[in-house]
């Protein structure tokens, strides 16, 4: 995260991570809280699905399209975090 991210709203588009108290589409402003940093330390792929508000709709759409980078990242997060991953194509 760089300095411009401290003043920009971002949203997490990955799966719910109840162990860390993180929910899908949770919005952050002013940096990442401790629980999110801890989750990223375990699974760096999480940070790849934290996008600017302006990228939210595109990212949401692509998560549901098999083979897109967003969908593959979502799937990897689920695998790494032990989350049941089940989209129907």
Buried (B, 14 or more C-beta within 10 A) or exposed (E): BEEEBEEBEBBBBBBBBEEBEBEBEBEBEEEBEEEBBBBBEEBEBBBBBBBEEEBBEEBBEBBEEEEBEBBBBBBBBBEEBEBEEEEEE
